Amino acid sequence: MPGIDECLLEVIRLPGARGASVVDWTSGLALGTIGDSPNGDHEATAAEAAELARLAAEHQAFAPAEGSDWSGSAGEKEPPVEDVIVTNRDGYHLLRFVRTSFDSSVFLHLWLDRDEGNLALARLRLADLADRLVLG
């Protein structure tokens, strides 16, 4: 089970990965970063990505079907959204929510080069890493 640093090392090895971070979306703080940041400032990028994550996680328009709630297996808290993908002219930003036993307010943010990266592979790998990530 990888911790934050090991997780980020695995993420940055993905083809086309430019940078990655583990972010707390309630505070906007980066818990760990690796590689480059789109705007040159990992903390500003984390805060901006956290705003997007909060928007997706807290609004009913993106929630699962009625009757579902945030509770996952074994008492884990589960965000209603699995991931958010934002595309621009030269890259992809993939935000993958992490299920935790406390408040599930953490996500992985991967900045992926559009020409060199594989979005489908990155999404699968982030899902796997999010499931195995150990926080604390």
C-alpha positions as CSV (number, residue, x, y, z in Angstrom):
1,M,0.0,0.0,0.0
2,P,1.7,3.2,-1.1
3,G,1.8,6.4,0.8
4,I,1.6,9.8,-0.8
5,D,5.2,10.0,-2.0
6,E,5.2,6.5,-3.4
7,C,1.8,7.1,-5.1
8,L,3.1,10.3,-6.7
9,L,6.2,8.5,-8.0
10,E,4.0,5.9,-9.6
11,V,1.8,8.6,-11.2
12,I,4.6,10.6,-12.7
13,R,5.9,7.4,-14.5
14,L,2.7,7.4,-16.6
15,P,3.4,8.2,-20.2
16,G,2.9,12.0,-20.8
17,A,2.7,12.8,-17.1
18,R,3.8,16.4,-16.5
19,G,3.0,16.8,-12.9
20,A,0.8,15.4,-10.1
21,S,-0.4,16.2,-6.6
22,V,-2.4,14.9,-3.8
23,V,-4.8,17.6,-2.6
24,D,-7.2,18.1,0.2
25,W,-10.3,19.6,-1.5
26,T,-11.8,21.2,1.7
27,S,-8.7,23.3,2.4
28,G,-7.1,23.5,-1.1
29,L,-3.7,22.4,0.3
30,A,-1.4,20.1,-1.6
31,L,-0.4,17.2,0.6
32,G,2.3,16.2,-1.9
33,T,3.5,17.2,-5.3
34,I,5.8,16.0,-8.1
35,G,6.9,17.2,-11.5
36,D,5.7,20.5,-13.0
37,S,2.7,22.7,-12.3
38,P,0.6,24.2,-15.1
39,N,1.0,27.7,-13.7
40,G,4.5,27.2,-12.1
41,D,3.0,27.2,-8.6
42,H,2.0,23.9,-7.1
43,E,0.1,25.5,-4.2
44,A,-1.9,27.8,-6.4
45,T,-2.7,24.9,-8.7
46,A,-3.9,22.8,-5.8
47,A,-6.2,25.6,-4.6
48,E,-7.7,26.0,-8.0
49,A,-8.1,22.3,-8.6
50,A,-9.7,22.0,-5.1
51,E,-12.4,24.6,-6.2
52,L,-13.3,22.4,-9.1
53,A,-13.3,19.2,-7.0
54,R,-15.6,20.9,-4.4
55,L,-18.0,22.0,-7.2
56,A,-18.3,18.5,-8.5
57,A,-18.5,16.8,-5.1
58,E,-21.0,19.0,-3.4
59,H,-23.6,19.7,-6.1
60,Q,-26.5,17.3,-6.6
61,A,-26.3,17.6,-10.4
62,F,-23.3,15.3,-10.3
63,A,-24.5,12.9,-7.6
64,P,-25.4,9.3,-8.2
65,A,-29.1,8.3,-8.6
66,E,-31.5,9.2,-5.9
67,G,-31.3,7.0,-2.9
68,S,-27.5,6.7,-3.0
69,D,-25.5,8.3,-0.3
70,W,-21.8,8.9,0.6
71,S,-21.3,5.7,2.6
72,G,-19.1,3.1,1.0
73,S,-18.1,-0.4,2.2
74,A,-16.6,-0.9,5.6
75,G,-17.7,2.5,6.8
76,E,-15.7,4.4,4.2
77,K,-16.9,7.8,3.2
78,E,-17.3,7.9,-0.6
79,P,-17.6,11.1,-2.7
80,P,-20.5,11.1,-5.1
81,V,-18.1,11.7,-8.0
82,E,-15.3,9.3,-9.0
83,D,-13.3,11.6,-11.2
84,V,-13.3,14.9,-13.1
85,I,-11.6,15.3,-16.5
86,V,-10.8,18.7,-17.9
87,T,-9.3,19.0,-21.4
88,N,-7.5,22.0,-22.9
89,R,-5.5,22.4,-26.1
90,D,-2.3,20.8,-24.9
91,G,-3.3,18.6,-22.0
92,Y,-5.7,16.8,-19.7
93,H,-6.3,17.4,-16.0
94,L,-7.6,14.3,-14.2
95,L,-8.9,14.6,-10.7
96,R,-9.5,11.3,-9.0
97,F,-11.3,11.2,-5.6
98,V,-9.8,9.0,-2.9
99,R,-12.1,7.0,-0.6
100,T,-11.0,7.2,3.0
101,S,-12.3,6.0,6.4
102,F,-12.7,9.6,7.6
103,D,-14.0,12.3,5.3
104,S,-12.9,11.5,1.7
105,S,-11.8,15.0,1.1
106,V,-8.7,14.0,-0.9
107,F,-8.1,13.7,-4.6
108,L,-5.2,12.9,-6.9
109,H,-4.6,15.5,-9.6
110,L,-2.7,14.5,-12.7
111,W,-1.6,16.9,-15.4
112,L,-1.1,14.9,-18.6
113,D,0.4,16.0,-22.0
114,R,-2.3,15.6,-24.7
115,D,0.1,14.3,-27.4
116,E,2.2,11.9,-25.3
117,G,-0.4,10.8,-22.7
118,N,-3.1,8.1,-22.7
119,L,-6.1,9.4,-20.9
120,A,-7.8,6.0,-20.6
121,L,-4.7,4.4,-19.2
122,A,-4.1,7.3,-16.8
123,R,-7.7,7.1,-15.5
124,L,-7.4,3.3,-14.8
125,R,-4.0,3.8,-13.1
126,L,-5.3,6.7,-10.9
127,A,-8.3,4.6,-9.9
128,D,-6.0,1.8,-8.8
129,L,-3.7,4.1,-7.0
130,A,-6.6,5.9,-5.3
131,D,-7.9,2.6,-4.0
132,R,-4.4,1.6,-2.6
133,L,-3.3,5.0,-1.3
134,V,-2.6,5.0,2.4
135,L,-3.0,8.4,4.2
136,G,-1.9,9.2,7.6
